[in-house]
Amino acid sequence: MNRKEFDSLSIEKQLDYINGKLKAGLTVTETCKQIGIGRSTMTDRAKKIGKKYNSKYNQYIKINNDDSN
């Protein structure tokens, strides 16, 4: 997927796409490089919809205020 196609998706769908790549064994950095987007850009987009990267699960997940990670 290129950057233009990726940007046309909703943020939720963008994170679904990245989470799928993470399940397939890629890292966030590798996936972002393939798309042509900065990792920090994805972090900012995830925050907008209340999600963050959780290294324990290797996924972007809903922010839980009780979560210490």
N, C-alpha and C positions, 0 to 999 in steps of 0.2 A: 504494500500500500504506500502511495506517495503522500507527501505533506498535504497537497490540495485535497485529496480524497479523505485523508484523516481529519483535516479541519472541517470538512463538511458534515462530519458526524457530531451528534450531541456529545457532551462531555461524558455522560454515562456510557455511551457506546464506545468512546475512545478508551475509557478505562477497561471496559469489557475486552476490547481488542488487545490492550497491553496485558491484562491478566491472562488472556489465552496464550500469549507469547511466553509469559513467565511460567505457566504450567508446562509449556513445551520445552523449558530448559534455558531460555534466554534470560539475560538480565535486563533491568529497566534501561540501563545505559545502552546496551546493544540494540534493544528495540527502538529506543528513541533515535539512535544513529541511523538505523534502517529507514525510519520514517522521515528523518531530517528535521527533528524537533529537539529542543533542549530538554534535558531532564528537569531543570528548574521550571520550565514552562508547564510540564505535566504536573509537577508538585503544586504549582499555583492553581491550575485548572481543577485538580482533585480537591483542593481546599475549598474552592467555590461551591462544591456540592457536598461538603462535609465528609470527605474521604481523605485517607493518607496511606502511604506505603507502609506496610507492616512486614519487617524482615522475618519475623517468626513464621508467618504464613506465606511469604514471598508473593504477596498480593496487595492491591489497593483495596482497602476495606473501609467501612463506615467508621468514623471517629467515635470512640466511646470515651466519654469524659472520665470514666473510672479506669481506663486502660493506661497503664504506666509506660507502655512501649510507644 
